[in-house]
Amino acid sequence: MKILQVTAALDQGGVERGTVEMAAYIVAQGSESLVASQGGRLVAVLESHGSRHITLP
């Protein structure tokens, strides 16, 4: 299963951290996690959990 999360950016904040945590959980359950945002400091953390980031304009 593929799951896409969309958020404005992946900088500091509760929604952003929740997005990264949910992405890690999705991957751990054997599904594919994709997150679309304008980028930010948490992209590297997101990708280290096995999720894929899609940069929005």
C-alpha contacts under 8 A as a table, 3 or more apart, distances in Angstrom:
res1	aa1	res2	aa2	distance
1	M	31	S	5.08
1	M	32	E	6.10
2	K	31	S	6.02
2	K	32	E	4.63
2	K	33	S	6.03
2	K	34	L	7.37
3	I	26	I	7.78
3	I	31	S	7.44
3	I	32	E	6.20
3	I	33	S	5.17
3	I	34	L	6.10
4	L	33	S	6.20
4	L	34	L	4.69
4	L	35	V	5.60
4	L	36	A	7.33
5	Q	19	T	7.35
5	Q	33	S	7.93
5	Q	34	L	6.32
5	Q	35	V	4.76
5	Q	36	A	6.31
6	V	35	V	5.77
6	V	36	A	4.80
6	V	37	S	6.09
7	T	10	L	7.50
7	T	16	E	7.69
7	T	35	V	7.66
7	T	36	A	6.44
7	T	37	S	5.26
8	A	37	S	5.16
8	A	38	Q	6.03
9	A	16	E	7.33
9	A	37	S	4.92
9	A	38	Q	4.93
9	A	39	G	5.28
9	A	40	G	5.92
10	L	16	E	5.29
10	L	17	R	7.95
10	L	37	S	6.78
10	L	38	Q	7.39
10	L	39	G	5.51
10	L	40	G	4.56
10	L	41	R	6.20
10	L	42	L	5.23
10	L	43	V	6.32
11	D	16	E	6.50
11	D	39	G	7.59
11	D	40	G	4.74
11	D	41	R	5.06
11	D	42	L	5.74
12	Q	16	E	6.48
12	Q	17	R	7.29
12	Q	41	R	7.45
12	Q	42	L	7.53
13	G	16	E	5.34
13	G	17	R	6.19
14	G	17	R	5.18
14	G	18	G	6.01
15	V	18	G	5.02
15	V	19	T	6.10
16	E	19	T	5.04
16	E	20	V	6.42
16	E	42	L	7.78
17	R	20	V	5.13
17	R	21	E	6.14
17	R	42	L	7.98
18	G	21	E	5.02
18	G	22	M	5.98
19	T	22	M	5.17
19	T	23	A	6.10
20	V	23	A	5.05
20	V	24	A	6.24
20	V	42	L	7.70
20	V	45	V	7.51
20	V	46	L	5.41
21	E	24	A	5.15
21	E	25	Y	6.29
22	M	25	Y	5.03
22	M	26	I	6.14
23	A	26	I	5.07
23	A	27	V	6.33
23	A	33	S	5.62
23	A	34	L	7.53
23	A	35	V	7.75
23	A	46	L	7.21
23	A	49	H	7.62
23	A	51	S	6.21
24	A	27	V	5.26
24	A	28	A	6.14
24	A	33	S	7.92
24	A	46	L	7.41
24	A	49	H	5.36
24	A	50	G	7.12
24	A	51	S	6.99
25	Y	28	A	4.98
25	Y	29	Q	6.22
26	I	29	Q	5.23
26	I	30	G	6.68
26	I	31	S	5.56
26	I	32	E	6.81
26	I	33	S	6.07
27	V	30	G	5.17
27	V	31	S	5.18
27	V	32	E	5.85
27	V	33	S	6.09
27	V	49	H	7.43
27	V	50	G	6.48
27	V	51	S	6.82
28	A	31	S	7.43
32	E	51	S	7.06
33	S	50	G	7.73
33	S	51	S	4.93
33	S	52	R	6.31
34	L	51	S	5.79
34	L	52	R	4.84
34	L	53	H	5.87
34	L	54	I	7.17
35	V	51	S	7.35
35	V	52	R	6.32
35	V	53	H	4.97
35	V	54	I	6.07
36	A	53	H	5.84
36	A	54	I	4.54
36	A	55	T	5.84
36	A	56	L	6.31
37	S	53	H	7.57
37	S	54	I	6.51
37	S	55	T	5.40
37	S	56	L	5.20
38	Q	55	T	5.27
38	Q	56	L	4.76
38	Q	57	P	6.26
39	G	42	L	7.81
39	G	43	V	6.27
39	G	55	T	6.00
39	G	56	L	7.61
40	G	43	V	5.89
41	R	44	A	6.96
42	L	45	V	5.14
42	L	46	L	6.11
43	V	46	L	4.98
43	V	47	E	6.16
43	V	53	H	6.92
44	A	47	E	5.16
44	A	48	S	6.08
45	V	48	S	5.06
45	V	49	H	6.66
46	L	49	H	5.52
46	L	50	G	7.06
46	L	51	S	5.86
46	L	52	R	7.54
46	L	53	H	7.62
47	E	50	G	5.12
47	E	51	S	4.91
47	E	52	R	5.87
47	E	53	H	6.96
48	S	51	S	7.30
